[in-house]
Amino acid sequence: MNIEPKLKALEEDFLDIERRMSDPAVASDPRELQTLGKRRAQLEPVVEKYREYRAVLAGIEEARELLKSGDSDMEALARDELEALEPKVEGFTDELKLLLLPQDPNDEKSVAVEIRAGTGGEEAALFAADLYRMYSRFCERQHWRMEVIDSNETGIGGYKEIAFRVDGDGAYSRLKFESGVHRVQRVPVTEASGRIHTSAATVAVLPEADDVEIEIRTEDLKIDTYRSSGAGGQHVNMTDSAVRITHIPTGLVVTCQDERSQIKNRAKAMTYLKTKLYDIELQKQASEQASERRGQIGSGDRSERIRTYNFPQNRITDHRINLTLYRLDAYLDGDLYEMMDAMTLADQTEKLQHLEE
C-alpha cells in the first residue's frame, strides 16, 4: 500500500489549518478556532512522524550518494549511516499506517456511563453494582475523576440503574468497547440451593458533548425539582434538591440527585442531557452507516451480548474477539488493561485490513 499520497495530503491540510488559524477573521470566531484547533491537534502527530520519516529517507539517500564518492573514509561513514537508518524505515511505515487509521473524534473526551440491571431480578442488580465497583476501581488506577449522576438502589446493595460521569484524558478511547450486554454466571447470594444462575446487565458509554456540538433552547426544557430519595432518611430527603429535566422535542428525561445543592444537580443534569442528545445523534449516524461499518469491533448495538463473567471458573470472555482470561477476580478489582489493550489491538487490526483493501 502506497501511503505517501495520503501523508502528503494530510500535511497540506495541516499547513492550511495553520494558515487559517493565523487569519484575524478566524481568530475572532471562537467556534471556528476551536474546530480548527481540534483538527490541528489530530493531524499533528501524523505530520510530525511523516517529517521524521522523510528525514530518515533523505539521510539514506545522502548516504547512498556518498557510497559513490570514491573516498574510502566517506564510504565507511556512509555504510555506518545506512546500517543505522535503513532498519528504521519499516518501523516508521508501521507507525504511520496506525496513525493514518480513521480517528474517533470522541476518543479524548470524558464520558457518561450508564449501567442497568437486565434479566435476573435482584441478582442482576447485584451484578450491576459489581460492574460499577469494577469501573470505579479502574478509574482510581487511571487517576480519573468519577462522580455519580443518578442511581436507583435496591434493598440489598444492588442497582437497578446507576449513571456516572468519568472525567479524564482519553476516557472514551479506553471505555468505549464496554457498551453492550454483560452476562454473569454464578451462584447468587439469594439462591439457597447453590445452583448457578445466569443474569445480565447493560452498559452504555456516552462521550460528552461539547457546547459547540449541542445547543439546547431554554424553551425546549421542562425543569422540575423534588426531594432526593437518599437511604436512611438523611438530609437529602429534607429539601427539594433533586432535579428532573425533560427535553420536550425528544421526550428525553434526565435526573440528578447526587448533590445536596439544587444548583449543582441542575448543572450536572444539563451536562448529562447534552451527552444523551449527542449520543442520539451518534447512534443515528451509526445506523445510517451500518452497511458500510467495516474496520470496527462489534456492531455498536448495545443489545449485543459482548462479555461473559463466569465466577466458578474465574473466567471472563469477550465474544467479539474470542478472548478468554482466567483472572476474573483481578478484572473485577479494576485491572481491565489486558482486555482493553486486546480490544484496541483487534480494532486497529481490522481497520488496517480495511485501509489496505
ZICOR-V592205 format. One record per pair of residues at least 6 apart in sequence whose ideal C-beta (glycine too) atoms are under 8 Angstrom apart, sorted by the first residue. I is the first residue (numbers start at 0). J is the second residue. Records with the same first field share a line. If there is no record, write none. Layout:
I: J + J
This chain:
0: 96 + 354 + 355
2: 92 + 95 + 96 + 99
5: 99
6: 45 + 49 + 52 + 95 + 99
9: 42 + 45 + 46 + 49 + 99
10: 46 + 49 + 50
12: 38 + 42
13: 39 + 42 + 43 + 46
16: 35 + 38 + 39 + 42
17: 39
19: 25 + 35
20: 26 + 32 + 35 + 36 + 39
25: 31 + 32 + 35
26: 32
30: 211
33: 209 + 211
34: 211
37: 104
41: 102 + 104
44: 98
45: 95 + 98 + 99
48: 91 + 94 + 95 + 98
49: 95
51: 91
52: 88 + 91 + 92 + 95
55: 84 + 87 + 88 + 91
56: 88
58: 80 + 84
59: 80 + 81 + 84 + 85 + 88
61: 80
62: 77 + 78 + 80 + 81 + 84
63: 77 + 81
65: 73 + 74 + 76 + 77 + 80
66: 74 + 77 + 78 + 81
68: 74 + 77
96: 351 + 354
97: 347 + 351
99: 354
100: 347 + 350 + 351 + 354
101: 294 + 350
103: 171 + 172 + 175
105: 171 + 175 + 206 + 281
106: 169 + 171 + 172 + 175
107: 168 + 169 + 171 + 172
108: 170 + 171 + 206 + 207
109: 164 + 165 + 166 + 167 + 170 + 171 + 206 + 207
110: 164 + 165 + 170 + 171 + 174 + 175 + 204 + 205 + 206 + 207 + 274
111: 148 + 162 + 163 + 164 + 165 + 204 + 205 + 207 + 271 + 274 + 275
112: 134 + 162 + 163 + 164 + 165 + 174 + 177 + 202 + 203 + 204 + 205
113: 160 + 161 + 162 + 201 + 202 + 203 + 205
114: 127 + 130 + 131 + 134 + 158 + 160 + 161 + 162 + 200 + 201 + 202
115: 127 + 159 + 160 + 200 + 201
116: 123 + 124 + 126 + 127 + 157 + 158 + 159 + 160 + 198 + 200
117: 123 + 180 + 198 + 199 + 200 + 201
118: 198 + 199
119: 126 + 183 + 196 + 197 + 198 + 199
120: 198
121: 153 + 155 + 157 + 187 + 189
122: 183 + 187 + 188 + 189 + 190 + 196 + 198
123: 157 + 198 + 199 + 200
124: 153 + 157 + 158 + 159
125: 153 + 155 + 156 + 157 + 187 + 188
126: 157 + 181 + 183 + 198 + 199 + 200 + 308
127: 157 + 158 + 159 + 160 + 161 + 200
128: 156 + 157 + 158 + 161
129: 183 + 331
130: 181 + 200 + 202
131: 158 + 161 + 163
132: 331
133: 330 + 331 + 332 + 333 + 335
134: 145 + 163 + 165 + 174 + 177 + 333
135: 145 + 333
136: 332 + 333
137: 333 + 334 + 335
138: 144 + 145 + 165 + 167 + 333
139: 333
140: 333 + 334
141: 167 + 173
142: 167
143: 165 + 166 + 167 + 170
144: 165 + 166 + 167
145: 163 + 164 + 165 + 166
146: 163 + 164 + 166 + 257 + 267
147: 161 + 162 + 163 + 257
148: 162 + 163 + 164 + 253 + 255 + 257 + 267 + 268 + 271
149: 160 + 161 + 162 + 253 + 254 + 255 + 256 + 257 + 271
150: 158 + 160 + 161 + 162 + 257
151: 158 + 159 + 160 + 161
152: 158 + 159 + 230
153: 159
155: 188 + 189
162: 271
164: 207 + 267 + 270 + 271
165: 174
171: 204 + 206
172: 343
173: 339
174: 204
175: 204 + 206
176: 296 + 297 + 305 + 319 + 339 + 342 + 343 + 346
177: 202 + 204 + 305
178: 202 + 203 + 204 + 299 + 301 + 305
179: 201 + 202 + 297 + 300 + 301 + 302 + 303 + 304 + 305 + 306
180: 199 + 200 + 201 + 301 + 302 + 303 + 304 + 305
181: 199 + 200 + 201 + 202 + 305 + 306 + 307 + 308
182: 197 + 198 + 199 + 304 + 306 + 307 + 308
183: 197 + 198 + 199 + 200 + 307 + 308 + 309 + 310
184: 195 + 196 + 197 + 307 + 308 + 309 + 310 + 311
185: 195 + 196 + 308 + 309 + 310 + 311
186: 193 + 194 + 195 + 196 + 310 + 311
187: 196 + 198
190: 196
195: 311
199: 304
201: 301 + 302
203: 278 + 301
205: 274 + 275 + 277 + 278
206: 274 + 277 + 278 + 281
207: 270 + 273 + 274 + 277
208: 273 + 274 + 276 + 277
210: 273
212: 277
213: 273 + 276 + 277 + 280
215: 246 + 269 + 272 + 273 + 276
219: 246 + 247 + 248
220: 244 + 245 + 246 + 247
221: 244 + 245 + 247
222: 242 + 243 + 244 + 245 + 265
223: 242 + 243 + 244 + 245
224: 239 + 240 + 241 + 242 + 243 + 261
225: 239 + 241 + 243
226: 235 + 236 + 237 + 238 + 239 + 240 + 241
227: 235 + 236 + 238 + 240 + 241 + 256
228: 235 + 236 + 241 + 256
229: 235 + 236 + 256
234: 259
235: 241 + 256 + 259
238: 259 + 261
239: 261
240: 256 + 258 + 259 + 260 + 261 + 264
241: 254 + 255 + 256 + 261 + 264
242: 254 + 255 + 256 + 261 + 264 + 265 + 268
243: 252 + 253 + 254 + 268
244: 252 + 253 + 254 + 265 + 268 + 269 + 272
245: 251 + 252
246: 252 + 272 + 276
249: 276 + 279
251: 272 + 275 + 276 + 279
253: 268 + 271 + 272 + 275
254: 268
255: 264 + 265 + 267 + 268 + 271
256: 264
257: 264 + 267
258: 264 + 267
285: 292 + 299
289: 298
292: 298 + 299
293: 349 + 353
294: 349 + 350 + 352 + 353 + 354
295: 346 + 349 + 350
296: 319 + 320 + 342 + 345 + 346 + 349
297: 303 + 305 + 319
304: 318
305: 317 + 318 + 319
306: 315 + 316 + 317 + 318
307: 314 + 315 + 316 + 318
308: 314 + 315 + 327 + 330 + 331
309: 315 + 316 + 327
310: 327
312: 325
313: 325 + 326 + 327 + 328
314: 323 + 324 + 325 + 327
315: 323 + 324 + 326 + 327 + 330 + 338
316: 322 + 323 + 324
317: 323 + 338 + 341 + 342
319: 342 + 345
320: 341 + 342 + 345
322: 338 + 341
324: 330 + 337 + 338
326: 334 + 337
330: 338
